[in-house]
Amino acid sequence: MKKKPKSKIREYKDIAVRLVNVSKRYTIHHEKPTLIEHLIHAKNGEFWALKNIKLEISKGENLCIIGPNGSGKTTLLKIIAGIANPTSGKVKVNGKIVSLIDLEAGFHPELSGIDNIFLNGMLLGMSKSQIKSKINKISNFADIGQFIDAPLFMYSSGMKLRLGFSVAVHANPDILILDENIAVGDQDFQEKSFEKIKEFYQSGKTVISVTHILAFIKRYCKRVIWLEKGKVKEDGMAKQVIDMYERYTRHNY
Amino acid sequence: MSVFNSSTQPTRNYLDFLQAMTEKELKARYKNTLFGFLWILVNPLLQMIVIGFIFRLFIKEPIENYFLYLFAGLLVWNFFSLSLTKATPSIVNERSLIKKANFPRSVIPLSIVLSNFVQLVLAYLLFLIPVIYLGTLSNLWILESIFGFIFLLSFTAGIGLLTSALNVRFRDINFFVQAILILWFYATPIVYSVFVVPRNLIWLWRINPLTSVVQLFQKALSEAPGPGPAMLLTNSIIIIFVIVIGYSIFYKESKNFDDWV
C-alpha cells in the first residue's frame, strides 16, 4: 500500500538529507545497568525505534513529520541532527544543522546572558567571531533588554526560551529542525518566531518539523511524512497525507 | 558559510569552545564566594597541617623539608582526584547538552580537567612564595615543573576521557573511581618517600604515572631526589598508552552517548 514520490535522479548538491535503510535499535535498560548485571544477562530487551527508513530531502524543502507518540519521530530527528547514531544504514547530511529541540539546554544559571549566548552559540557550532558579530542581533531579537548582563537565574522562563530561540535561529543553519515546541514565549514573540521561521522557508533553507498541530502543517508544509511504528507509512503532498492520517486516526483511536 | 572556512577552522573552533567551557566552569564554581580561587589553597593547607602533624609523631626520621614535600605532593593529588571525581560523571550530568546538539563531546570532561588545571597553576604560583623564601627551589625547577605539569595534565585528561565515557554505560565506574582514589593516594609517594618501598614491589610504583609527577614537583620545590630514568620511562609509556586508550574509547562510545543518558 506504500506510495512514494517517484524517485528522480537528483544532483548530490541539491540533497539536504539522505537516509538509506536507516534503522535504530534501543536496548531497553531495566533499572540501573550495572557491570555485573551486564556480564550475567548479556541479553537485554530490544526495541526498534526506526526500521529501514529511506528518505531523501531536497534543499529548500519544508517537511513535516507526523505520527502517533512512540512512532519514532524524535529518533528520526536525532539521527538527522547527528545526535544519535543509527544502528545500521547510512546518513548523509549536506549543510549545517541546528535543532530547536531543547532551547534552554546549555544555559548556566549563574552566568550572564552574554556569557550564555557565547556558550550556547558555540554548542550549536558557531565560531566565537560569528557570535561576536551577531551578539546585538541575538539579544535584540530575544528582547531581554537590560537583563543581558544579569545572571540567568534572574530571567523569567519566557526570557530563557526567547534567548535560546534567538541563539538557535542566528546560528545560520542550512537545515533547521523544529521539535514540537515551535511556539515559544508570549503572543508577540510567538508571532516574531513564526516570522523568523517563515523567513527560513522563503530563503530556500530546509526546515524539518515535528508537530501535532495539523493547522500548522496545512499552512507551512508542502511535504508530509507519516511515521508509524518506526516505518514510513506515507510520504507525499501535505494535504493528501493529512487527510489519510485524519481518516486513519478516527478509525483506529 | 562553512564552505569557505579553511581546514584549521574546526580546530580553532574546538579550542575556542573548550576555552569557553573552561571559563564557564571556573566562573560558575567561584560565583558568590568571598575568597574565590583561594579555596584551592586552603584545602591542601589544612591537609598538610593534619597529615604533617600526625606523620611527625609516627615517622622516626621525617623527610627533609617535610611540610614542603607534603604540599608539593598534595597539590598534584588534589588536582588529580578532584578532576577525576568531577569528570567521571560529567557526561551523565550534562545529558541535556548531549541531547541538544552534535558538538564534540570531549569538550565536557576536558573542560573540567582544564578548569582544575588553571587552579593548580595558580596554587603552584602562590606556593612558590614560601619555597623561594625558604630557599629550597632546585636548580632545574622550571624544567622539572613543566614536565610535571605536562605529565599530570595529559595523564589526567586520558583517564578522565576513559572514565567519563565508560560511566555512561556502566554507572559503576563512578563508584569504582571513588574507591580506587582512596587506594591510589597511598600508592603514590605523597606522605612518604618512594625509597621506603621494598625493591620487589617497586614495579607497582612504576606503573603509576603519578609517581614521577609527584617526584618531579617534590624535587623542584623541596630538594627531594627526583624520579630515576627507569621510573620516568615506564611512567611516560603508560601515560601515552592511557591517552591513546582513553581517547579511542571515548571517541567510539561518544557516538552512542545519546542512547544511554
HADDOCK unambig.tbl for C-alpha pairs under 7 A between the chains (distance, minus, plus):
assign (segid A and resid 26 and name CA) (segid B and resid 259 and name CA) 6.89 0.50 0.50
assign (segid A and resid 33 and name CA) (segid B and resid 170 and name CA) 6.32 0.50 0.50
assign (segid A and resid 34 and name CA) (segid B and resid 170 and name CA) 5.71 0.50 0.50
assign (segid A and resid 34 and name CA) (segid B and resid 171 and name CA) 6.56 0.50 0.50
assign (segid A and resid 34 and name CA) (segid B and resid 172 and name CA) 6.08 0.50 0.50
assign (segid A and resid 35 and name CA) (segid B and resid 170 and name CA) 5.82 0.50 0.50
assign (segid A and resid 35 and name CA) (segid B and resid 172 and name CA) 6.59 0.50 0.50
assign (segid A and resid 81 and name CA) (segid B and resid 102 and name CA) 6.88 0.50 0.50
assign (segid A and resid 82 and name CA) (segid B and resid 102 and name CA) 5.66 0.50 0.50
assign (segid A and resid 83 and name CA) (segid B and resid 99 and name CA) 6.53 0.50 0.50
assign (segid A and resid 83 and name CA) (segid B and resid 101 and name CA) 6.13 0.50 0.50
assign (segid A and resid 83 and name CA) (segid B and resid 102 and name CA) 5.07 0.50 0.50
assign (segid A and resid 83 and name CA) (segid B and resid 258 and name CA) 6.62 0.50 0.50
assign (segid A and resid 84 and name CA) (segid B and resid 255 and name CA) 6.78 0.50 0.50
assign (segid A and resid 84 and name CA) (segid B and resid 256 and name CA) 6.35 0.50 0.50
assign (segid A and resid 84 and name CA) (segid B and resid 258 and name CA) 5.69 0.50 0.50
assign (segid A and resid 85 and name CA) (segid B and resid 255 and name CA) 5.85 0.50 0.50
assign (segid A and resid 85 and name CA) (segid B and resid 256 and name CA) 6.08 0.50 0.50
assign (segid A and resid 101 and name CA) (segid B and resid 100 and name CA) 6.05 0.50 0.50
assign (segid A and resid 102 and name CA) (segid B and resid 100 and name CA) 5.69 0.50 0.50
assign (segid A and resid 105 and name CA) (segid B and resid 96 and name CA) 5.49 0.50 0.50
assign (segid A and resid 105 and name CA) (segid B and resid 97 and name CA) 5.78 0.50 0.50
assign (segid A and resid 105 and name CA) (segid B and resid 100 and name CA) 6.71 0.50 0.50
assign (segid A and resid 106 and name CA) (segid B and resid 97 and name CA) 5.60 0.50 0.50
assign (segid A and resid 110 and name CA) (segid B and resid 28 and name CA) 5.96 0.50 0.50
assign (segid A and resid 111 and name CA) (segid B and resid 28 and name CA) 6.80 0.50 0.50
assign (segid A and resid 119 and name CA) (segid B and resid 20 and name CA) 6.53 0.50 0.50
assign (segid A and resid 122 and name CA) (segid B and resid 17 and name CA) 5.96 0.50 0.50
assign (segid A and resid 123 and name CA) (segid B and resid 101 and name CA) 6.82 0.50 0.50
assign (segid A and resid 123 and name CA) (segid B and resid 103 and name CA) 6.11 0.50 0.50
assign (segid A and resid 124 and name CA) (segid B and resid 101 and name CA) 6.21 0.50 0.50
assign (segid A and resid 125 and name CA) (segid B and resid 103 and name CA) 6.96 0.50 0.50
assign (segid A and resid 127 and name CA) (segid B and resid 13 and name CA) 5.62 0.50 0.50
assign (segid A and resid 128 and name CA) (segid B and resid 16 and name CA) 6.82 0.50 0.50
